[in-house]
Amino acid sequence: MNNLKPEVFMYYKPVAKNRIYRLINTNPLMLISTVSKAKEYDIAPIAWLCPQEMDPPRILICIDTGHQTFKNIKETGKFIACIPHISQIDIVKKTGGVSGRKTDKFANFRIKTFIGKKTGCKIPEGVISYLECKTKKIIRVDSTAIVIADIVFAAVDENAFNGERLLVEKQKCKAIYHIGGEKFATFGDKIKT
């Protein structure tokens, strides 16, 4: 997949509030980045998510209540949902394969990051987009939590979004879709209109 790697340095532009949902209405897998009150960072891949509201922009994610990511969200009320590029599949697999209670995933897997200004959570360099979120409501059902959060800021690689949609036909916008088990896919190069 070397031909799918984005440039190392990406330029992010803010996304208008009334267009944020367009970043996630295709339901790509996301890396959910959190921080505890003790300033311990965690990140985990989540595939069960969708926009919950357009105005104000909200996201809905489903997460196992036993995960460190959920513990951090419950404790601090904030997280960042990042859309990783297909070239970051290794980060997805590695961060999904170990518990954040047992290891510092950012340090262990040498994930280069920058810090979100609204939440203080880490953002992996090279992601297509990121959405800084503040929890509005948590609904627990069995061992799953449905987390509904307001998106307080969103940014996207300037070459991956035209204001209306993610440009999935472009190399810069090859998001990851979980299709079951340890299988993942991305969109092809053609879009039918």
Secondary structure, 3 states (H helix, E strand, C coil): CHHHCCCCCCCEEECCHHHHHHHCCCCCCEEEEEECCCCCEEEEEECCEEEEECCCCEEEEEEECCCHHHHHHHHHCEEEEEECEHHHHHHHHHHHCCCCCCCCHHHHCCCCEEECCCCCCEEECCCCEEEEEEEEEEEEECCEEEEEEEEEEEEEECCCECCCCECCCCHHHCECEEEECCEEECCCCCCCC
